[in-house]
Amino acid sequence: MVESKYRYVILAITTAGLAMMLANVLTLNFTILCMTEEKYRWENFTIHLNFDVFEKVDFDPPRPPSTEVTDMPTVRPPTIPDFEIPGFRSNVPGFNWQTFNFARANPELFIRIMKKVIKEVSLRAAERTGEALDPRNIDFSKFREGFNLTDYNPDVVVRIKEYILDKLRTGQKGIQWIETEGRNTTTDWRRLNVTDMELTNITWNGEVNGRIRVVDEYADYYYTNAEQTALFASVALGSLIFILPVTRMIDRMGTHKAFTAVGIISAICTALIPIAASFGFWPFIIVRFIQGIGFAACFPVIGAVTSNWAKVSENGLFNGALTGFLQLGPVIAFLASGLFCHLDAWEMSYYVHSILTLIIIGIFWFVFRDHPREHSKVREHSKVSVPELTEIQLGKVVVDGRAKHNRNKVPYGQIYKNKVIWAIWIAALGNMFGVFLIMFCPIFIRKVLQYPYLAVGSFAALPFFFQFLVKLFSGQFSDKLAKPENMKVKLFNSIAFFGMALFFILLAILASVETQIMSIIFVIIAATILGFNAAGFYKASTLVSRHYSHFVNAHLQFFASLALLLVPFIIYAIAPNNAASEWSTIFYIFAGTLIITNIIFIALGSGEPAAFTTSNLIPENDLVANNGEQMKPIIKDAHVPHVNA
């Protein structure tokens, strides 16, 4: 039974090997969180600054000097009863005895602050509702004891934080006392930054309430946004540089030897990453760069395996399964990394990935063959039966490794001039942007949605698992659908691209910590629906280029590596603080990219063989057999029309 379906064994082990190449690369996408994250807790605090904070902090933005000389109206002190009753609470929201004290001592400043507060409230109400300010919708209780600075002008909040920390660091007078969870910890505040402090309220007598971040355990490593971007980009840069050498290795050595060598290199680099990180940033960069060779081999291998082992009617199945490494890789990487980060042993994630890679590559070495007719080194005959070999070779050029018969050269000029090929490559770029954005979702789920590590690992893996199932389904369904290939590839690609763009837009609108569950559902659906691309541009690539698909797919590798290089730059440029609003912008940008690239594919794409796939074939008259086995034809059933399974 296995001998009649040996091509599926080849398909399974190759897919597993490709998945490990990507999993090794993506491990850092998750472990960067636990490598650089401190363990901390929040402690509430109360600081008494008297009226000093109001007098020293500028609540108004600087104004340009005016050339006009105007008479400034005299500000009269407000008419306020000259009495104090401890615990007195006025019926008017926002005023109490502290308010009166402040207003009497600083009438001009009091009026200026109140004007600013009213202006801020009105502006925010207008922005959020688009309607006139309705006082009934304002919670004046927030101002009874002071200001709720979480809803106030962010610039003012930052200035107040900087002012408080400056007084603490320089030892200036004016701080009556500081209390943190019942302890006086003034000396511990000298190391705090603005980001370590949150302000919740400031009363009229200068009492500041908030909380500080107290570090219990420092991170293993500290990298700036630029350094993290460089770590992600280095593997993509390595992949870009290694594409051509790896493609030539596959052409000269065969997929069997070349991919085995690449897999061993990837496994070694993965195991070395924790050690390289301990030696410093640049050794880390170098190991990541070399690790890129594993990703560089993926699409050339897909093209070679599909061309040599898939029946013409099984292009969708092979494309769906082999390109499924883009989904299986993240599933492996994120589940393992989430578990080990939860156990506070992120280094183990790299060691486990390395061992698993070596095991799969070892199996690949023993079971894989470059061509169906290739004999095993330990057996005198091929594992592929004659009926299966006939099915595989039906309707396409037979490439069996006999160099003396394989005289067809790649028509580079015709391929680069073909607009259909360029439509496929453009669609590949848009697709890879969407795929790699989802691969950075552990950062989004952790920082924006604020899930714990175990949940992050599961939620980051689920979208890719469902996407892989959809890829398998869509590939087989497309093969069996009795419609023209040209129509099918455009239909399935549109479902994938437009569908993902839609849910990216919904994420941009709704994603926040308050909508955790809905946001996760949208991430899963966005990634899942992209799985229909297996029957879209992926399938079009092999249908259009046929026996030159290894060359065309090598360019898919280029665009995948380019996306892997650019996506981290885009993310860290737009979302340096990982705020929900910043990620909304990212989702909008990538949704637009998917829409534009799919429109181009609809306009220029196709599912029919290109002219260059037949223009360079050797005429059958030159292949007339004169001596049996020594003159076997290269073209087998060349004129048999394409049959859909």
Buried (B, 14 or more C-beta within 10 A) or exposed (E): EEEEEBBBBBBEBBBBBBBBBBBBBBBBBBBBBBBBBEEBEEBBBBBBBBBBBBEBBEBEEEEEEEEEEEEEEEEEEEEBEEEEEEEEEEEEBBBBBBBBBBBBBBBEBBBBBBEBBEEBBEEBBEEEEEEEBEEEEBEEEBBBBBBBBEEBBEEBBBBBBBBBBEBBEEEEEBBEEBBBEEEEBBEBBEEBEEEBBBBBBBBBBBBBBBBBBBEEEEEBEEBEBEBBBBBBBBBBBBBBBBBEEBBEBBBEBBBBBBBBBBBBBBBBBBBBBBEBBEEEBEBBBBBBBBBBBBBBBBBBBBBBBBBBBBBBBBBBBBBBBBBBBBBBBBBBBBBBBBBBBBEEEBBBBBBBBBEBBBEBBEBBBEBBBBBBBBEEEEEEEBBBBEEBBBBBBBBBBBBBEEEEBBEBEBBEEBBEEBEBBBBBBBBBBBBBBBBBBBBBBBBBBBBBBEBEBBBBBBBBBBBBBBBBBBBBBBBBBBBEBEEEBBEBBBBBBBBBBBBBBBBBBBBBEBBBEEBBEBBBBBBBBBBBBBBBBBBBBBBBBBBBBBBBBBBBBBBBBBBBBBBBBBBBBBBBEBBEEBEBEBBBBBBBBBBBBBBEBBBBBBEBBBBBBBEBBEEBBBEEEEEEEEEEEEEBBBBBEBEEEBEBE
